[in-house]
Amino acid sequence: MSSLRASGAARVVLVTGVSRFLGARVANTLQADPAIERVIGVDTVPPAHQLGRTEFVRVDIRTPSIAKVIDTAEVDTVVHLSLVTSPSGQRAAAKEINVIGAMQLLAACQRSPHMRKLVVRSSAAVYGSSPRDPAVFTEDTEPVEPPVSGYAKDAAEVEGYVRGLQRRRSDLVVSVLRFVNFLGAGVDSPLTRVLRMPAVPTVLGYDPRLQFLHEDDGVEVLRRMTAEDHPGVFNVAGDGVLLLSQCLRRAGRAAVPLPSSAYALVGDAGRRAGTLPGFSSELQRWLTYGRVVDTDRLAAELGWRPKYDTAAAFAEFAQAHGLGNEFPLGLFDMLTAGLPHGPGGGGSAR
């Protein structure tokens, strides 16, 4: 375990994406810390829930106005959580928020003389998902097939801009967190919508290995990274792994195996129809090939492990949504009639 760096505690913290579930929870957690004098939350829309003493500022980080907020408030710590991973509108708009917004924010951080710390939410999706992946990704592993589209590509670009900022401002403490998919009672995402379907399409012959992170553990990691100095790039995931087939059995959901071409068509049709919003090509590849990341670096740095492992995070999600009952046999037979069933574990033997 590394010792806490003594470069000074966060005094004025700015949290981006504060109107979303993660940003709101992080802001509420940070404002409870008496050592933090001010917490400023920014987003393009007002938050749906009360933020306590967190000061909400309606600002678009894609504009130079974010620099004015940082300078005027003498922000010394920025927690950048505004990564759109499940766009509900046009892909171009999400890319602007993810990439152009990050560029504007980082430029403002670079110019501010008060800045000393940056915490960035990234994604384990930067590793991609392919049948040639290693069994486990460490933070130093290069992706076999780097993402070429969607939020995964955006996250990889943002990390590149962060590295550029570090070269120009070597005095900054920068923490980049590559989160796996969040689960928990309060999480609503394309993945949780898929898992709540009575019959879940799967890819014939593949049974991917999946990792999850409970929302409480994600908030705790962000709190520690903000309140303490832990520079570096870190994978963040709950311990352990579940196969997709195990998830579906534990949730009482029926699997409907489809050929990969048909699976992609189902996802595309669901996205266009609005029944599967955010069901992206990244999610489709992940639910085909899976991905497992190593979290030893984070555990050694913080001297801490998540309270919930992958199985426990999934169990709470399932319980919160009333999942786990046996699927009606007659409906299962109707949905799967005439469909070939491939061998299990096709996507997990890596």
FENVEN-V773078 format. One record per residue. N is the residue number from 1. RES is the residue in one small letter. PHI is phi in degrees with one decimal (none if undefined). OMEGA is omega in degrees with one decimal (999 if undefined). D_LAST is the distance of its C-alpha to the last C-alpha in Angstrom with 2 decimals. Layout:
<<N & RES & PHI & OMEGA & D_LAST> <N & RES & PHI & OMEGA & D_LAST>>
//
This chain:
<<1 & m & none & 177.2 & 30.34> <2 & s & -81.4 & 179.6 & 32.15> <3 & s & -78.5 & 178.0 & 35.67> <4 & l & -64.8 & 179.5 & 36.88> <5 & r & -69.6 & -173.7 & 38.12> <6 & a & -102.2 & -179.6 & 41.84> <7 & s & -98.1 & 176.8 & 42.23> <8 & g & 107.6 & -178.8 & 43.78> <9 & a & -76.5 & 174.9 & 42.68> <10 & a & -62.4 & -178.9 & 42.02> <11 & r & -110.9 & 177.5 & 45.40> <12 & v & -122.9 & -173.8 & 45.06> <13 & v & -111.7 & 174.7 & 41.63> <14 & l & -111.1 & -179.6 & 40.79> <15 & v & -114.7 & 176.2 & 37.95> <16 & t & -88.9 & -179.1 & 36.89> <17 & g & 66.7 & -171.2 & 35.77> <18 & v & -74.2 & 179.6 & 37.90> <19 & s & -86.9 & 176.8 & 38.56> <20 & r & -98.6 & -169.7 & 34.98> <21 & f & -59.7 & -176.3 & 33.65> <22 & l & -71.5 & -179.8 & 31.83> <23 & g & -60.5 & 179.8 & 34.66> <24 & a & -64.0 & -179.7 & 37.30> <25 & r & -66.6 & 179.4 & 35.71> <26 & v & -65.6 & 179.0 & 35.21> <27 & a & -60.9 & 179.4 & 38.81> <28 & n & -64.5 & 178.1 & 40.20> <29 & t & -72.1 & -178.7 & 38.45> <30 & l & -67.0 & -177.4 & 39.64> <31 & q & -69.2 & 177.4 & 43.18> <32 & a & -79.8 & 179.8 & 43.47> <33 & d & -85.0 & -177.1 & 43.21> <34 & p & -65.1 & 179.5 & 46.85> <35 & a & -74.5 & 179.5 & 45.94> <36 & i & -94.3 & -175.4 & 44.94> <37 & e & -74.7 & -177.1 & 48.17> <38 & r & -139.5 & 169.9 & 46.94> <39 & v & -122.2 & -179.4 & 43.88> <40 & i & -114.6 & 178.6 & 44.04> <41 & g & -106.5 & -179.5 & 41.78> <42 & v & -122.7 & 175.6 & 41.61> <43 & d & -169.1 & -179.3 & 40.49> <44 & t & -87.4 & 178.3 & 41.97> <45 & v & -130.2 & -180.0 & 42.84> <46 & p & -64.6 & 177.9 & 44.40> <47 & p & -68.9 & 180.0 & 42.26> <48 & a & -78.4 & -176.4 & 42.64> <49 & h & -120.4 & 178.0 & 43.08> <50 & q & -63.8 & -178.8 & 45.40> <51 & l & -110.3 & 178.4 & 44.15> <52 & g & 62.9 & -177.6 & 46.79> <53 & r & -84.7 & 173.3 & 47.98> <54 & t & -65.2 & -179.2 & 45.31> <55 & e & -91.0 & -179.6 & 47.23> <56 & f & -90.1 & 175.4 & 45.90> <57 & v & -124.7 & 179.7 & 46.52> <58 & r & -83.9 & -177.8 & 45.91> <59 & v & -151.4 & 177.8 & 44.66> <60 & d & -95.8 & -176.6 & 42.25> <61 & i & -69.0 & 176.1 & 40.10> <62 & r & -77.7 & -177.4 & 40.13> <63 & t & -109.4 & 177.4 & 43.81> <64 & p & -63.8 & -179.2 & 45.66> <65 & s & -61.3 & -179.1 & 47.00> <66 & i & -64.2 & 178.5 & 44.09> <67 & a & -65.3 & 179.1 & 45.52> <68 & k & -64.4 & 179.1 & 48.85> <69 & v & -63.1 & -178.6 & 47.34> <70 & i & -64.3 & -178.4 & 45.57> <71 & d & -70.3 & -176.2 & 48.74> <72 & t & -62.6 & -178.0 & 51.23> <73 & a & -86.1 & -176.8 & 49.43> <74 & e & 53.4 & -180.0 & 48.63> <75 & v & -64.6 & 176.8 & 44.97> <76 & d & -108.2 & -178.7 & 43.31> <77 & t & -137.8 & 176.8 & 39.82> <78 & v & -115.0 & 174.6 & 37.78> <79 & v & -111.0 & -172.9 & 34.84> <80 & h & -94.3 & -177.2 & 33.27> <81 & l & -114.0 & -172.4 & 31.53> <82 & s & -84.8 & 174.1 & 32.53> <83 & l & -105.9 & -178.9 & 29.19> <84 & v & -82.5 & -178.9 & 29.41> <85 & t & -102.5 & -179.7 & 26.01> <86 & s & -139.7 & -176.4 & 27.51> <87 & p & -62.7 & 176.7 & 30.63> <88 & s & -94.0 & 179.7 & 33.21> <89 & g & -118.3 & -178.4 & 35.21> <90 & q & -70.2 & 179.4 & 34.84> <91 & r & -61.8 & -178.3 & 31.76> <92 & a & -60.7 & -179.5 & 34.23> <93 & a & -66.3 & 178.5 & 35.73> <94 & a & -64.6 & 179.6 & 32.44> <95 & k & -64.3 & 178.0 & 31.64> <96 & e & -62.1 & 179.6 & 35.13> <97 & i & -63.2 & -175.6 & 34.70> <98 & n & -68.3 & -171.4 & 31.34> <99 & v & -95.0 & -179.4 & 32.20> <100 & i & -64.5 & 177.8 & 36.01> <101 & g & -60.7 & 178.9 & 36.42> <102 & a & -65.0 & 179.8 & 34.28> <103 & m & -61.7 & 178.6 & 36.25> <104 & q & -64.6 & -178.9 & 39.54> <105 & l & -64.3 & -178.2 & 38.49> <106 & l & -67.8 & 176.1 & 37.30> <107 & a & -63.4 & 177.5 & 40.48> <108 & a & -65.9 & 177.9 & 42.53> <109 & c & -63.9 & -178.8 & 40.75> <110 & q & -62.9 & -175.3 & 41.42> <111 & r & -80.3 & -173.4 & 45.11> <112 & s & -75.4 & 177.7 & 45.79> <113 & p & -74.4 & -177.7 & 47.42> <114 & h & -87.8 & -174.7 & 46.59> <115 & m & -67.5 & 175.3 & 42.79> <116 & r & -138.5 & -178.0 & 40.96> <117 & k & -147.7 & 176.7 & 37.59> <118 & l & -135.1 & 175.8 & 34.92> <119 & v & -117.3 & -172.9 & 32.01> <120 & v & -119.8 & 171.4 & 29.64> <121 & r & -80.6 & 172.4 & 27.32> <122 & s & -117.0 & -175.3 & 24.29> <123 & s & -141.8 & 173.6 & 20.97> <124 & a & -65.3 & 176.5 & 17.28> <125 & a & -64.0 & 177.7 & 17.29> <126 & v & -62.7 & 178.3 & 18.37> <127 & y & -79.3 & -175.0 & 14.78> <128 & g & 72.6 & 175.1 & 14.38> <129 & s & -143.0 & -179.1 & 11.64> <130 & s & -151.7 & 179.2 & 10.23> <131 & p & -70.2 & -179.4 & 7.89> <132 & r & -104.5 & -178.3 & 7.75> <133 & d & -66.1 & 171.3 & 7.04> <134 & p & -68.2 & -179.9 & 6.28> <135 & a & -61.8 & -177.9 & 4.87> <136 & v & -141.7 & 175.2 & 8.58> <137 & f & -95.4 & 165.9 & 11.42> <138 & t & -94.2 & -179.1 & 14.76> <139 & e & -63.9 & -178.1 & 17.96> <140 & d & -96.9 & -179.3 & 18.27> <141 & t & -77.3 & 175.5 & 15.00> <142 & e & -82.1 & 179.0 & 16.01> <143 & p & -64.2 & 177.0 & 14.33> <144 & v & -69.0 & 176.0 & 12.90> <145 & e & -127.5 & -178.7 & 14.92> <146 & p & -58.4 & 179.3 & 17.55> <147 & p & -61.7 & -176.8 & 19.08> <148 & v & -114.0 & -179.2 & 22.16> <149 & s & -158.2 & 172.3 & 23.95> <150 & g & 71.3 & -175.3 & 24.71> <151 & y & -65.3 & 178.7 & 24.68> <152 & a & -63.7 & 176.5 & 21.41> <153 & k & -65.9 & 177.4 & 23.32> <154 & d & -59.4 & -178.9 & 26.33> <155 & a & -61.4 & 178.3 & 24.61> <156 & a & -64.4 & 178.0 & 23.49> <157 & e & -64.7 & -180.0 & 27.11> <158 & v & -60.9 & 178.0 & 28.57> <159 & e & -60.8 & 176.2 & 26.67> <160 & g & -64.0 & 177.6 & 28.17> <161 & y & -66.1 & 177.5 & 31.59> <162 & v & -64.2 & 177.2 & 31.15> <163 & r & -62.1 & 176.1 & 30.51> <164 & g & -63.6 & 177.0 & 33.67> <165 & l & -61.0 & 179.9 & 35.61> <166 & q & -62.4 & 177.6 & 34.60> <167 & r & -66.8 & -177.8 & 36.00> <168 & r & -84.7 & 179.8 & 39.22> <169 & r & -128.5 & -177.5 & 39.55> <170 & s & -67.6 & 178.9 & 38.25> <171 & d & -79.0 & -176.8 & 40.26> <172 & l & -78.5 & 170.0 & 38.03> <173 & v & -90.1 & -175.0 & 35.53> <174 & v & -120.8 & 177.3 & 32.43> <175 & s & -119.7 & 178.1 & 29.46> <176 & v & -113.5 & -173.5 & 26.54> <177 & l & -114.3 & 179.4 & 24.36> <178 & r & -96.2 & -176.4 & 21.00> <179 & f & -82.0 & 165.8 & 20.97> <180 & v & -82.6 & -177.2 & 18.35> <181 & n & -66.6 & 177.5 & 20.02> <182 & f & -78.5 & 170.1 & 23.20> <183 & l & -138.8 & 179.4 & 24.26> <184 & g & 156.5 & -176.3 & 27.57> <185 & a & -63.0 & -174.5 & 30.90> <186 & g & -98.2 & -174.7 & 32.07> <187 & v & -93.9 & 173.2 & 29.12> <188 & d & -122.5 & -175.6 & 29.63> <189 & s & -147.9 & 174.8 & 26.95> <190 & p & -54.7 & 179.5 & 25.48> <191 & l & -64.6 & -178.2 & 22.61> <192 & t & -65.5 & 177.2 & 25.19> <193 & r & -67.8 & 176.9 & 27.25> <194 & v & -63.2 & -176.2 & 24.47> <195 & l & -68.7 & 177.9 & 23.80> <196 & r & -88.0 & 179.0 & 27.57> <197 & m & -65.9 & 178.5 & 27.93> <198 & p & -59.7 & 177.4 & 29.16> <199 & a & -127.5 & -172.7 & 26.82> <200 & v & -104.7 & 175.9 & 23.55> <201 & p & -65.9 & 174.9 & 22.21> <202 & t & -129.3 & -178.9 & 18.54> <203 & v & -93.3 & -177.4 & 16.70> <204 & l & -56.2 & 176.3 & 17.10> <205 & g & 90.7 & -177.9 & 14.11> <206 & y & -125.9 & 177.1 & 11.67> <207 & d & -139.2 & -169.1 & 11.29> <208 & p & -68.1 & 173.0 & 9.72> <209 & r & -86.3 & -174.0 & 9.35> <210 & l & -125.2 & 172.6 & 12.56> <211 & q & -124.6 & 177.9 & 14.77> <212 & f & -131.7 & 175.9 & 18.54> <213 & l & -128.1 & 176.9 & 21.53> <214 & h & -67.6 & -177.3 & 24.91> <215 & e & -57.6 & 179.5 & 27.65> <216 & d & -62.9 & 179.6 & 29.80> <217 & d & -69.5 & 175.9 & 27.29> <218 & g & -62.8 & 178.0 & 26.85> <219 & v & -64.6 & -179.7 & 30.63> <220 & e & -65.2 & 176.8 & 30.95> <221 & v & -61.4 & 179.8 & 28.66> <222 & l & -65.9 & 177.2 & 30.72> <223 & r & -62.2 & -178.5 & 33.90> <224 & r & -64.9 & -179.7 & 33.07> <225 & m & -65.3 & 179.2 & 32.09> <226 & t & -80.6 & -175.9 & 35.40> <227 & a & -79.0 & -178.4 & 37.63> <228 & e & -122.7 & 178.8 & 36.22> <229 & d & -105.7 & 179.0 & 35.17> <230 & h & -136.8 & -177.9 & 31.50> <231 & p & -69.6 & 176.4 & 30.83> <232 & g & 134.8 & 177.6 & 27.39> <233 & v & -108.8 & -173.7 & 24.11> <234 & f & -135.8 & 166.9 & 22.23> <235 & n & -76.1 & -179.6 & 19.15> <236 & v & -130.3 & -178.9 & 20.55> <237 & a & -157.5 & 171.6 & 18.74> <238 & g & -71.5 & 178.7 & 19.54> <239 & d & -64.4 & 174.4 & 18.03> <240 & g & 84.3 & -175.0 & 15.47> <241 & v & -140.0 & 170.0 & 13.13> <242 & l & -123.1 & 169.0 & 14.14> <243 & l & -77.6 & 177.1 & 12.69> <244 & l & -58.1 & 179.4 & 14.89> <245 & s & -61.9 & 177.2 & 16.49> <246 & q & -65.6 & 178.1 & 17.51> <247 & c & -58.2 & -176.6 & 19.03> <248 & l & -67.5 & 177.7 & 21.01> <249 & r & -64.4 & -178.6 & 22.28> <250 & r & -68.1 & 178.8 & 23.39> <251 & a & -92.1 & -178.6 & 25.10> <252 & g & 67.8 & 179.9 & 26.73> <253 & r & -100.1 & 177.5 & 25.48> <254 & a & -90.7 & 174.4 & 25.11> <255 & a & -91.7 & 176.4 & 22.09> <256 & v & -117.3 & -176.7 & 23.26> <257 & p & -68.1 & 179.7 & 20.59> <258 & l & -129.4 & 169.7 & 21.49> <259 & p & -57.7 & -174.5 & 20.53> <260 & s & -56.8 & -179.9 & 18.87> <261 & s & -65.5 & 178.7 & 22.29> <262 & a & -69.3 & 179.0 & 24.14> <263 & y & -61.3 & 178.5 & 21.79> <264 & a & -64.0 & 179.3 & 22.57> <265 & l & -64.8 & 178.3 & 26.23> <266 & v & -61.4 & 179.2 & 26.35> <267 & g & -63.2 & 179.9 & 25.02> <268 & d & -65.0 & 179.9 & 27.49> <269 & a & -65.1 & 178.5 & 30.32> <270 & g & -64.0 & 178.5 & 29.77> <271 & r & -67.1 & -179.9 & 29.82> <272 & r & -66.7 & -178.3 & 33.02> <273 & a & -78.8 & -179.5 & 34.64> <274 & g & 86.4 & 178.7 & 33.97> <275 & t & -80.8 & 176.9 & 32.31> <276 & l & -130.6 & -179.5 & 28.89> <277 & p & -62.5 & 178.1 & 29.99> <278 & g & 80.3 & 179.5 & 27.38> <279 & f & -76.7 & -169.2 & 24.70> <280 & s & -86.1 & 175.8 & 23.42> <281 & s & -64.2 & 177.2 & 21.08> <282 & e & -63.1 & 179.8 & 18.90> <283 & l & -66.3 & 178.9 & 18.81> <284 & q & -61.6 & 180.0 & 18.14> <285 & r & -66.4 & 179.7 & 15.05> <286 & w & -64.4 & 179.0 & 13.81> <287 & l & -78.2 & 173.4 & 14.65> <288 & t & -100.0 & -172.7 & 12.72> <289 & y & -104.7 & -178.6 & 9.36> <290 & g & 69.9 & 178.1 & 9.85> <291 & r & -172.6 & 177.5 & 9.64> <292 & v & -130.2 & 179.8 & 9.95> <293 & v & -116.4 & 177.6 & 12.68> <294 & d & -88.4 & -177.5 & 14.37> <295 & t & -116.0 & -178.3 & 18.01> <296 & d & -62.7 & -179.3 & 19.61> <297 & r & -62.9 & 179.1 & 21.77> <298 & l & -64.5 & -179.2 & 23.32> <299 & a & -62.3 & 179.8 & 23.98> <300 & a & -69.8 & -177.9 & 25.65> <301 & e & -69.2 & -175.9 & 27.64> <302 & l & -95.1 & -172.5 & 29.00> <303 & g & 61.0 & -169.5 & 29.08> <304 & w & -153.9 & 172.1 & 27.80> <305 & r & -128.8 & -179.5 & 24.94> <306 & p & -56.8 & 177.5 & 24.85> <307 & k & -65.8 & -178.2 & 27.12> <308 & y & -106.5 & 170.8 & 24.78> <309 & d & -83.2 & -177.0 & 21.19> <310 & t & -57.9 & -178.5 & 18.88> <311 & a & -64.9 & -179.1 & 20.25> <312 & a & -68.9 & 177.1 & 23.80> <313 & a & -62.9 & 178.8 & 23.65> <314 & f & -66.5 & -179.3 & 22.59> <315 & a & -61.4 & 179.5 & 25.30> <316 & e & -66.9 & 177.0 & 27.96> <317 & f & -58.5 & -177.9 & 27.12> <318 & a & -63.0 & -179.9 & 27.35> <319 & q & -64.2 & -177.8 & 30.57> <320 & a & -63.3 & -177.6 & 32.13> <321 & h & -105.4 & 175.6 & 31.77> <322 & g & 67.4 & 179.7 & 32.87> <323 & l & -90.5 & 175.7 & 29.63> <324 & g & 121.5 & 177.6 & 28.68> <325 & n & -74.8 & 178.9 & 31.36> <326 & e & -64.1 & 178.0 & 30.69> <327 & f & -75.2 & -178.7 & 30.36> <328 & p & -57.2 & -174.8 & 33.43> <329 & l & -62.1 & -177.9 & 32.69> <330 & g & -61.8 & -179.9 & 35.12> <331 & l & -68.9 & 177.0 & 33.61> <332 & f & -60.3 & 180.0 & 30.07> <333 & d & -61.6 & -179.2 & 31.47> <334 & m & -65.3 & -177.0 & 33.28> <335 & l & -70.8 & -173.5 & 30.30> <336 & t & -104.3 & -178.6 & 28.00> <337 & a & -60.2 & 176.2 & 30.73> <338 & g & 81.0 & 179.6 & 29.90> <339 & l & -92.2 & 177.8 & 26.28> <340 & p & -71.4 & 178.7 & 23.76> <341 & h & -108.6 & -179.2 & 21.05> <342 & g & -83.9 & 178.5 & 17.62> <343 & p & -68.6 & 176.7 & 15.35> <344 & g & -74.6 & 172.4 & 13.47> <345 & g & 83.3 & -177.5 & 9.76> <346 & g & -62.2 & -177.7 & 9.27> <347 & g & -100.1 & -173.1 & 7.63> <348 & s & -115.2 & -177.4 & 5.67> <349 & a & -88.9 & 179.0 & 3.77> <350 & r & -130.9 & 999 & 0.00>>
//
